[in-house]
Amino acid sequence: MSPPLRIGIAGLGTVGAGVAKLLADNAELIARRAGRPITVSAVSARDRNRNRGVDLGNYAWVDDATELAGRDDVDVVVELIGGSDGPALTLARRTIAAGKAFVTANKAMLAHHGLDLAAAAEGAGAPLKYEAAVAGGIPVIKGLSEGMAANRIARVYGLLNGTCNYILSRMEAERLDFAVVLAEAQAAGYAEADPSFDIDGIDTAHKLSILAALAFGARIDFDGVATEGIRAVELADIDQARALGFRIKLVGLAEHDGGTLFQRVHAALVPLDHPLAAASGALNAVAAEGDFVGRLFFQGRGAGEGPTASAVVADLIDIARGITGPAFGMPVASLAPLPRADAASRRGRYYLRLTVTDRPGVLAELTAALRDHGVSIESLIQRGHAASGDAMVVMVTHVASEAEVLASLAQMAGSDAVTGPPVMMHILDF
Ligand code: HSE
């Protein structure tokens, strides 16, 4: 058998400890599959004394993670520190400059610096791999870059944040308000240290920008992701959506029409019979549409020790086998700088919820605003709004452009009968 592949692990949180545990527990099987043992030489974390439930006694301890890059007994650095900049980025640059393989779960760093790191990796002949960065244990990076490599991909979308999926699923199942469930998600350890990255859609946007680059052969454009989270979603929306045959999910959606790139993260109404609607709790799910393969659907656990460690070690096995293509499926110079699509002209159906004073003529004002901008109503429900005591009006539109719907909403918002900010959600019709 060939000599071992020797790794250094930076960051020993849930995932780092999970990688050490997985490499120890399945060592013999992994060596047979990889053609060589994969061993840990050195580890680094902030707190040396914390009990992590795994024996780290045989590994060298390094206080400054960035030193892992220069160690002679480390062939591959596994970065599990997190953060788009700081030590994670320094470690990435040093490892790659040293011509060593770099494996990371750091979606934020890739969204911001992925192209530079990939270009440096190409220049240095160093593998850069990141299966764990998107959708945890689901092999969606491999799915897109290898399984779908022969296809033109027109659309990739899915549920990329377990925290949001958990919150929305639990609000629906237990009839709880958003704030209560967010506190639970933090206690359960799903949410990021700063939960706004989860609930404001930023984590999903990081992951989506990476998937879009891979799927479309495009340069990463994280700043081009129109990003909204789930703070505005109320239990009333979940109930009304359900009554209309939908479930609300935080969807990351990227489309490439051959010319432009559209990327959006938004709370959307997903038809109950769509496979995304069935991915509940903290699950992640990704759908991708290829011109020859059709729609592929991936589902599984997107976070946590076991799934994320599984993805990291899959990358290590590839490196041990010598299977490492360009980080984003083609050389960085071949990735296209796609212009951003015009969101205003996109057409679709919309869910609108307004909180209004319950008096004669209000409904007529609302429907007039839609009429004035050429938007036709498919269905309309009026109920008492428990939170405010006012009336809640929910409308589903027929297909209209986003610009028309936004103009209608702006007109409605100008009415003194509208007592709260209007809520608009997209309906997933594909
Ligand atoms: N906070 C992320 C999530 C963890 O909730 O999905 C995995 O990236």
Residues whose N, C-alpha, C, O or C-beta is under 5 A from the ligand:
A	BS01	HSE	L160 N161 G162 T163 Y190 A191 E192 G302 A303
